[in-house]
Amino acid sequence: MTMIVTGGSRGIGAATVRLAAERGYAVCVNYLAARDAAERAVRAIVERGGRAAAVQADVSVESDVVRLFEETTAALGPVTALVNNAATLETQMRVDAMDAARMARIFAVNAIGPMLCAREAVRRMSTRFGGRGGAIVNVSSVAAKYGSAGEYVDYAASKGAIETFTVGLAREVAEEGIRVNGVRPGFIYTEMHAKGGEPARVDRVKKLVPMQRGGQAEEVARAILWLASEEASYVTGTILDVTGGR
């Protein structure tokens, strides 16, 4: 079993990489710029007897995505699972203050990138093309549900797009041995919030959560690994909330 985790060097991606390796996957740790973190993750897996490789690729660049799959296959074997986790956001602001370049950057990474990765996965996994099937898990956000007004509506919209893509692709390849699902994390303690300009955002908003706390990256990773596993063999086209009840 070989899994690609995009944005696998930190946050939810890094937690997914660790758990996937523990469960027997050979893991590709994809990263954009955090080479040291990705290589540390690989070393930790290899030291425990697992198999892993770090591959730099910008998921918003089509040629990089193709290379990501080619290098992973060469290093670890045929890809059987894809976790579309890589994402970005920008400083909190209202829509009327955003320019088109910002919106394009957000959608290039958060929506087009996962679509390109899924395309390459389908080309390799689908029984239609001689593959043996597989699983794709797309990481969305509770922002898709509530819109993130006054913070980053563009980010929320990009996650809404990936949820629609998840449902459509799932139905398209359901007869070809590929299951496609999504997870919708809530307020999770990751470095992403600092990129939006508010590192302590989870502590500010956690009272909105019925469980009255923020989530941990490992809690999302468990949901991702379940959806990728045979335990979820009759599950496709589903978005699983990991939100503490929100």
N, C-alpha and C positions, 0 to 999 in steps of 0.2 A: 504494500500500500504506500503510495506516494502522495503527499499533500503539499500544495503551494499555499502559503499564507502571505497575502500581499500586506505590506506595512507590518511585517512580522518582527520588527526590531524593538517595538515598544508597546506599552498599553495593552489593549485587548489582543492585539496581534501577537505580542510576546507571550502572553499567558496561553494563547491558543497553541503556539509553537511548543511550549513546554509540555502541555497536556497531551498534544498529539504524539510527541515523541514517547511519552510514558505509555501510551496506548498502542505503540508498535508501528506508527507511521515513520517512514523516511520523510523528512520535512525540508522543504525549500523555504528559507527565511528571506523573503524579498524585502528590499529596503531601497529608499530613495537616496539618502545622504548619510544615514547613521551607520556607516560601515563597521565601526568598532563595536557597537552594540550588537549588530547582526552576527559578527564573527564570534563575539563572546557567547551568544546563544548557541551557535553551532558547536563551539568547543565544549560547552557544558553538556550538550547532547552526546557528542562523540565520547567524552570521558565516561559517560554512563553506559557505553556500549551501543548507542543508537547511531543512526545515519542521518546526516543533515548537510546542507550546503547553503551558503549565502549567495544570493544573486541580486546585483544592483539592476534596477529597472524602474523607469518612470511609467506608471500605468496609463498615463494620459498620452503616451507616445506609442503609436501603433507598432513601429519596428521594435521598440523595447519590449513590448508585450510578447511578440512572436519570439524574440530572443530568450525571454524569461522561460517560456515553455520548452524551447529547444535545449537550453542549458540544463534545465531541471531534468528533463528526460535523459540527457546524456550522463548526468552525474548520479541520478537516483533511480531511474527507470520510469516507465509510463505513469503519467499522472492519473490518479484515481479520485482525487478530491481537490477542490479549489475553495479557498475561503477568501472572498473579496472583502477585505478589511480596510485596505488603504483608503484614507480620506483626508480632507483638509477643510479648514474653515478660516475665516479672517476676522479682524477686529469687529466687535459688536457695533452695529449701527442700524439705523432705519433704512428701509428700501430707498427712500427719496434722497439718501446721501450716497448710494452705491453707483458705481459706474459699470459700464458693460464689460470692461476688462476683468473686473473682479468676478462678476457673474460667470463669465466664460471660464475663468480659472477654476472656480468651484465645480462647475458642471463637468469640466474636462476630467478632473480627478475623481469626483464622487459618483458620476453617472456614466460618462463615456468610458472611463477606465474599466469599471467592472463589466460593462458590456463587451469590451474588447477581450478581456480575460475570459469571460464566459464563452465567447465565440471560439477562442483557441481551445478551451476545455472541451467544448462540444465536438470540435473537429477531431479530437483525439479519443474521447470517451464513447461517443455515440456508436451504437451497433450499426447504424446506417453507413458509417465510414469504416467499419471493421473493428471498432473498439469493443470493450467489454463492459461498458457502463461506468457509472461513477456518481459522485455527489458534488453539488455546488451549494455553498452557503454564502449568502450576501448579508453583510452587516449594515443594517439601517440605523435608525435612531428614533427615539420617542419624539424628536423634533418633527418627524414626518406626520405625526398625529396631531401635534398642537401648534406647529407653525413657527415657534421661536420669535414671536412678535417683539420688535424693539431690540433684538439681538442679532440674529442671522437668519432671516427668512429665506435667503438664497441657499444656505446650507440645508435648511429644512426641506425646501422644494427639491433639491437634488436627491435627498433621501426618499422623498415621496416618489420620485422618478424610478429609483432603484427598486422600490417595493412593487410598483406596477410591472417593471421589467421581470422581476422574480416570478410573479404570477403568470405572465405571458410566456416566458421561456419554459417554465415548468410544464405547461400544457403542450407546448410545441415539441418537447423532447421526451414526454412521459412514456412513449412506446419505444424509446430507443435506449432504455436502460439507465437514464440519467434522472436523478431527483434534484430539484432546485427549490431551496427554501431560504428563508431569511430569519435573522434575529433582530429584534428591535430593542436595543439597550436603552435603559433610562438614564438617570443621573449617576454616572460611573466615575470613580476617582481615577482619572488618567491625565496625562500631560496635555491633552487636547485643549482643555479649558484655558490654559495659559496662552495658547495661540490665539484664542478669542479675546484676550485681554483681561481675563478674570480667573486667575489660578484657583481661587477658593470658591468658585461658583457652586460646586456641589453642596458645600456647607450652607450656602445662602438659600438654596432652593429645596433642600432635603425635607423640609417640613411639608412640602406639597405631596410627598410620597406617603401612602398609607402605612408603610412599614417604618416611616420616620427615620430613614437613613439612606445614604448613598450606597451604591453597589460597588463591588470589587471586580476587577478585570477577570479574575478567575471564575467568577460566577457566570459571566457571559461566555467564557471559554467552554464551560461544561455544557451549556446549551448548544454551542456550535458543534462540539464533538458528538453530542447525541444526534443531532440532525445529520451529521456526516456518516453516522454508523448504521449498521444493519438493524439496530434496535428501532430505527425510524424508517424501516423498509417500505411502509405503506403511507408515508408522509411526503407529499410534494405540493408546491404552490402555497405553502403556509408561512406566515410571519409570526414568529414566536416572541411574545413580549417577555423581556427580562428587566422589569421596571419596578419591582417592589409593590406592584398593584396599581401603579399610576396609569 
